[in-house]
Amino acid sequence: MTPKHTGNKTSHFSLEAPLQPSLRQGVIHLLSGSFFGRSMGFLLNLLLSRVLGPGNLGIFSLILTTSQTFEIAARGGVDYGLSCALTGQEGQRSTEERQQLARTALQFVQITTLVMAVLLWIWVMPFQGIFPQAMVYPKTAICSGLIAIAIFESLGGLPWDIFLILGQTRVVALRQGLFAPMKLAAGLTGALIAGVGGAITGYGLLSGLQTYWLRKRCQGFLQFHTSRQFSWHEAWKLVRAGLPLYGTNALAALIFLPLLGEVAKTAGVEDVGYLRIGQLIVQLFTLLPGALIPLLFLKLRGNINKASHTRDTEPSLRLIWCLGLTALFVYIVIDHITVQLVFGQSFLPSLQPTRVLILAAVLDSANQVLHTPLLSSRRTRLFGIGQNSGAISAAALGAWLIPQYGLQGYLIAKFSFSVIPVVIYSVDAWQKLETRSLLPMLLIATAAITPLCWWTETSVTAQTLLMGFSAVTTFICAWPLRHLLPRS
């Protein structure tokens, strides 16, 4: 008999009943794991950057980015479909039905992973997809490592979503708090032994061990019945429910991966290495959104009054957007000294890319809060319009500008991908928020700090005026959150 779920105090899992985890407790679990994991990850990536240098770090970054894109594309939308099927009013199913749905989703990802692995190999080898032709290391070995990591990461992605649906936030915290640092530590060990080839091998081995652990963990609570055949009908229902979300996310990922490859081919893998530094620092700015957004979705799914979903997200929107802008202010003041001391003189060209990526991350975090009510209410059409508009503009700008301007063209494409959806979602959410002036003021504060991200050599006077105006506007927006501060 399968043991019943008793919260986070047991290591046994069951799909007997839908669970509504505490938002506060879940955020604490995910935030603590994410904070520890990303802190360790930042340190390990720092050491990797010093061991590999800009060029080899760019190759390693291309592999990690490709594997992340592969994982998103291989899911087919079943993660969102499964979340909707097992939560809210739709989650009132029998234990057997819930187990079968989860099992079908896992099997579907297995099939798509194998198919896409073949397509990925064709793209990176015969079609010379993402890597430049001139490489020090054997291209066949690099591509083989890429395929292996992509397969492991894809097979190990969906189980974490199932644990989150079960409310097992302590287990989900292991993803960032334990496994992510372990994979980077293995990559660093390999890099010290054999350069970028050793880094790829070490990272791939730990990724494979993580996937093995997850699959064994899933078998414990899914009660696999070998006599039950895979149901394409059930799989299609999950895919159809998540198709709008999947289409937008996959489109964006599949657009930016070739654009990044074009940067490597036209400007060199060193520029990809500079982007990697920006991506590492951005991780520190996405700690809170990464912990809050998944649980906010589950909470809104459990709220029957869907008309109040947007209004209920206002405190989260204030907190994430204002904190993001405040952190950006601080970083702009200290970034030159920080990069030089932490990463070294060779990575100083990463100053401008990092500022732009952080600004885009602030907008992306705001986008996630703004579109969470749409997804929880299954208003996927507006979500698709916002995300696809940003993706299409990024594709057009990237294809036009990257061949001429290299990294600058990529940054323009990335910024357009972030700013267009936030404007579209703000128009929809404006009348539904209790404070009508909130969104216009946040957009004005963001616009004021934008020039300092693009032009790092701005005069002291202009920098002071822009940052002062943006800081005052942000402070006004954040003032209603003062009750969150500790009291004496």
N, C-alpha and C positions, 0 to 999 in steps of 0.2 A: 504493500500500500504506500502510495506517495505521501510523504509528510506534508502537512499543511503549512502554508506560508505564515510565518509569525513575525513579520517585519524584518528588521535588519539584524536580528539576534541569532540567526541560524544560517548555516552554510548550505541547507537543503532548499531547493526551489520547487515551486509548483505553479501551474497555470490554472488553479482551481477557481480563482475569482479575480476580477479587475481590482486594481489597487490605486488609491489616491494618496501618494506620498505627501508628507508635510513639505510645503514649499521651503520653509525656513530650514528644516532639518536637512532636506535634500541639497539645498544650496550650500550649506555648511560642509556636507560630505564632499560634494563635487568641487567646491572651491578650495578646500584643504588639499585634496588630491591634486587638483590642477595647479595650485600654487607651489606645492612641493615639487611636482613633476616638471613644471615649466622652469622653476628656479634651477633645478638640477640640469634640465635640458639646455637652459641658457649657458650654464657653465661648461657643459660637455660640448656644445656647439662652438663656444668660444675657443676651447682647446682644439677642436677639429679645424676651425678656421686658421689657427696658427700653424697646425701641423700640415694642412693641405695647401694653404695659400689661395689666392683668388681664383686661379684657373681650375685646379682640381676641386676646390669647393664648388665651383660652378657646375662641374660634371656631376658631383654628388647631389647637388640641389636639383638638377634636371631629373635624376632618377627618382628622388623622393616626390617631386611634383608630379611626375608621370604616374607613379603608383597611386597617389591620392586621386588623380583624375580617373584612373582605371577603376578604383574602388567605387567612386560615385557613379560612373557609367554602368558598371556591372550590376548594381542593385536593381535597376529597372523600376524604381519607385515602390518596391514592395515594403521598404522600411516605413514610409509614411502610410501606406495602405494597412500595414499590420498595426501601427500605432492607433489608427482610427478604429480598426476592427476589434481591438482588445481594450479600448478605453471608452469612457463616456457611456451613453445609453446603449451604444452598439456593442459594448463589451459584455453585456449580460448573456453570456453563452455558457454551455456546458463545458466541463473540464476537457472532455474529449475533443470538442470542436476547437477549443482554444489551442490545444496541443497540436492538432492537425494543421491549423493555420500557420503556427510558428514553424512546424516541420516543413510545410510546403514552401514557405518563404526561404528557408535555409537551402532547400534542394534547388529552388529556382536560381539562387545566387551561385550555386555550384555549377549549374549548366551554363549560365551566362559568362561566368569567369573563364571556363574552358574555351568557349567560343571566342571571347575577346582576347584571350592570350594568343591565339593563332593570328588574329587580326593585328595585334600589337607587334608581333614578331615581323609580320609582313611590312608594317609601316616603318619600323626602325631599321630594318635590314635592307631589303630590296629597294625600298623607296627612299632610303636615307633620311628618315623622318625628323629626328630631333637633334642628333649629334652632328657637329661639324665633321667634315671629311678628314681633316688633319688632326689626329689624336695620338698622343704618346703611347697610351695603352691599347692593346688589341681590341678592336671594336666589337668583335664577336663575343669576347669574354664580358665586356661591359654590358652588352645587350642581354646576354644570358642572365647576368645578375639582376638586371632590370626586370625581366620577365618573372623570375622567381619571386622577387620582392612584391611585384604587383599581384601575383596570385595569392601569396600569403596574406597580404594586407586586405585583399578583397574578401577572402574566405573568413577572415577574422573580424570583419566590420559589423555585420548584422547581429551577432550574438550580444554585443554591447548594447544595442538598441533594445533587445529583448530583456536584458537585465534591468534597463531603465524603466521599461513598461511595468515590470514586476515590482518596481519601487526599491530595487536593490542598489541604492545609490552608493553604498560603501564598496560594493564590488565594482561598480562603474568607475569609481574614483581610482581604482587600480590601473585603469587604462593610461591616465596621465601621470599618476603618482608613482607607478612601479614599472610598467612595461615600456613606456616611452623612454625613460632614462636608461633602462637596461639595453634597449636597442642601440641608443646612441653611444653608450659605454662600450658595447661590442664593436660598433663602428670605429670608435676612437682607438680601441686596442688594435684593430686590424690596420688602421691608418698608420699607427706607429711602426707596425711590422712591414707592411707592403704598400703604403701610399693609398691612393684612391681605390685601387683594386681590393686591398685588404679591408678598407672601410665598407665597401659594398658587400663583401663576403660576410664580415662580422654582423652587419645590420641584417642581412638576409637570414642568417642562422637564428638569431634571436626572434625575428619576425615569424619564422617557421615554428619555433617553440611556443610562442604566444598563441598562434593559431591552433596548435595541437592541444594546448591547455583549454582553450575556449571550446573546442569541439567536444572534448571529454566532459567539460562542465555542462554543456547543453544537453548531452545525452542523459544526464542525471535527472533533469526535470521535465524533459519533453516526452519521456516514455516512448522511445522509438519502437514502432511495430513494423518489422520488415515485411509483413504481409500486405501492408497498405501501400498501394502504388502511388506514384506521383500524379497529382491531379492538375492538369493544365487549366481546367475550369476554375478551380480555386486560385491558382496562380494568376490567372488573367483578372480575376476580380480584385486582387490586391494591386496588381499593376495598374489597372484602370483607375482605382481610387487615388493612386499616387502619381499618375501620369503627368498631370500639370506641374506638380512640384518637381518630379524627376526631369521632365523636359527642360525646365528652366535651369535647374542646377547642372544637368549634364551639358546643356548648350553652353553655359558660361565656362565650365571646365574644359570642354573640348575646343573652345575658342582660344582661351588663354594659353593652353599648352603649345599649340603651333606658333603663337605669337612669341612665347618664350624661346622656342626653338629658333625662330627667325632672329631674335636678338643674339643668340649664341652664334649663329652663322654669319651675321652681318657685322656685329660689333665685337664678338669674341666671348668665350666662356667666362672671362674675367668680369664682364658686366653682369652676368648671371650670378657670379659670386658676390658682387656688391648688392644685388637684389636679395640674396640670401641673408646678408647681414640685416637688411631692413625687415625681412620676414621674421628673423629671430627676435628682434626688438619688439615687433608688433605683437608677438605672442604674449608679452607682458601686459599689453593693453587690452587683451581679450580674455583675461582671467574671469572677470565678473560676468560678462555676457555669456561665455561658454558654460558657466555653471547655472545661470539663471534661466536662459531661454528655453532649454528642453523641459524644465519643470514648470515654467510659466505656461507652456503649451498644454501639459497634462492637467494643470489646474483649470485652465479655460475650457478644456474639453469636458471637465466635470461640472461646469457651470451651465445650467439649463438656460438661463437668460442670456442668449447670445447677443442681444441688442446692447448689453452693457460691457461687452468684451473690450472694446477700444478704450472706454472710460476707465476700466479696471487696470489697464496697462500704463496709465499716466505716471504713477510714481516710479515704475521701472524705467520709463523713457527719460524722465528727469534725471534719475540717478546715473544711468549708463552714459547718456550724452554729456552731461555736465562733468562727470568724472573723466571721461575721455578727453574732453577739451582741456581740462585742468592738467592732466598728465602730459598733454601735448605742449602746453605752455612751459612746463618745467623742462621737458626734453629739449625744446628749442634753445633754452638758455645754456644747457650743459652738454649738448651733443658733440660739439667739436672736441672738447677735452675728453669726453667719455670714450668716443670712438678711438681716438689716438692712444689713450691709455689702455683700453681694454682689448681692442682688436689689432692695433698697431698702425704705423704710418701708411702701410700699403693699402689700407681700407678707408682712407679719408675720402675718396671719391664716392663713398656710400652715403654721405651726409644728406644730399638732396633726395635720392631715392628713398631713404628711410623716412624722412619727414613726410613725403607724399604718401608713402604706404601707411604711415600712422594715421594721417588725415583720412585716407580711404577706409582704414579700419574703424575709425570713429563713426563714419557714415554707415559702414556696413553693420556695425552694432546697432545703430539707430534703426536701420532697415529691418533687422531681425525682430526688434521689439514691435515696430509698426506693422509688420506683416504676420506676426504670430496670431493676432485676433482673426486675420483673414483665413489662415490655415486651420485654426481651431474651429471656425464656423464653416469651413469647407468652401470659402469664397475664393476659389483658386483662379478664377478668371482674372480678377484684378491683380492678384499676385503674379500671374503669368505675364500680364501686360507690363507691369513694372520691371520685372527681372529681364524679360526678353528685350525690352526697349534698351536697357543698359547694355545687354550682351551684344545686340546688333550694332549699336553705336561703337562699342569697343572693338568689334571685329572690323568695322569699316575704317575707323581711325587707325587701328593697328596696322592693317594691311596697307594703308596709304602712307603712314608716317614712319614706321619702323625701318623700311628700306632706306629712307633718307636720313633719319635722325637717330636710329638705333634705340638706345635705352630711353631717351626722352620721348620717343613715340610710344613706347610701351607704357610709360607712366601716364601719358595723356589718355591712352585707352583705358587704363586701370581706373583713373579718376572719373572718367565719364561713366564707367560701369557702376560706380558707387553713388555718384551724385544724382543721376537721372531717376533711379527708383525712389530715393528718399524724397524727391520733390513730388513724384506721383502719389506715394503713400501719404505724404503730408496733406495733400489736397483732399484726399478721402477722409483722413482722420481729423482734420481741422475742426469741423463742426461737431464732432462726437466727443471731444475732450471737454472736461469741465473748465479748463483755463484756455480760452481761445487764443490768447496772445503767446502761449508757450512755444508752439512750433515756429511762428515767424521770428521770435527772438532767438531761438536756438539756431535757425538758419542764418540769421544776421551775424551772430557770434562766430559761426563757422566760416562764413564768407570773409569776415575781417581777418581771420588768422591764415586764410589760404595763401595770400601773397608771400608770407614768410616761409611757407613750405616750399614754394617753387623757386624763390630767389634767396639763397642762403647768405648772400653778401649785401643785404639791405642795410641802409644807414641806421645808425643807432636811434636817431630821432623818429624815423618812420617805424622802426621796429617797436619802439616804446609806445607810440600812439596807437598802432594797430593792436598790440597785445593788451594795452590798457583798456581800450574800448571793448575788445572781445572778452576780457576778464570781468569787467563790470557787468556786461550783459549776461555772461554765464552765472555770475554770482546772484543776480536777480532771479534767474530761472531756478537756481538751486536753493534759494532761501526757504521755500515751503518744506524742504527736506531737513530742516534744522532739528526736528524732533528726533532724528536718527542719531544725533551726536550724543556722546555719553555726558551725563549730568553729574555734578559734584554732589 
